[in-house]
Amino acid sequence: MDFDTGVDPVGLPDDDLFRELASLYRARLDALRHGPDAALENHFRRTAVLETEYMARFPGREVTPERLTHAFWRVVG
């Protein structure tokens, strides 16, 4: 385990990846508002690593049309 970035998400089953992402998002505001700079940087790195792995696994993820603004809808619709 790398304590700077956490468990490598490549080896995580999908359920564990989702759980890691959910935990990260719950801690986001606290890290942003109250964490020291080093903790916030670690949070940014971990977010990038986990989200990159998510996108690699689910490149054609379903996008809910109701969540799109008009400008984005013209691009993807």
N, C-alpha and C positions, 0 to 999 in steps of 0.2 A: 504494500500500500504506500502510495505517495501522499504524505500528509499535506503537501502544498496544494494538491489538486483533488485528492480523494481517489476512490476506486475507479479504475479504467472502465468507462461505460461500455466499451466494446464487448466485454465479457458478461455484462449484466443481461439477464432475461428481460423481456419487455416489461413485465410487471415491476421489476426492481428499478428499471430505468424511469418508468412513470412515477414511482414512489420517490426516487431521488429528485426528479424535476419538481414534484409537488412540494417536497420539503424545502427545496431551494427557493421556490416562489413564496412560500410562507415566511421565510426568513429575510426576504429581499428588503422590505421597508426598514426593518430593524437594522440591517447591515448598512443601508444607505444613510439612515438618520443618526445612528449611534455607534457604528463600528469604526475602529481606527482605520487609517488609510490602508494598511497591509491587509486587514480583513476584507475590506471592500474590494481591493484588487484581486484577492483570492476568490471572492464571490463572483466577480466579473469573469475570471478565467474559468471557474467551474461552470458557470452558466454557459459560456461559449462551448466548452467541451461536451456538456450534456445535450445542448440543443443541436450541435453539429451531429452528434450520434443519432439523435431523434430524426433529424432531416435525412440522414443517410439511410435509415431503416424505413422511413415513410415518405419517400419523395413525392408520391402522388396522393398525399393526405387530402382528406375531404375538406373543402372550404365551404362554410355555410354562407350562401349568398346574402342572407340578412345581415351578416357582419361586415359586408363590404360597403364602402362609401361609393357614391356614384362614379367618381374618378377611377377607382380601382375596378369597378364592375366593367367599365369600358375596356380596360386592359385585358381582363381575364374572361369576360363573358362572351 
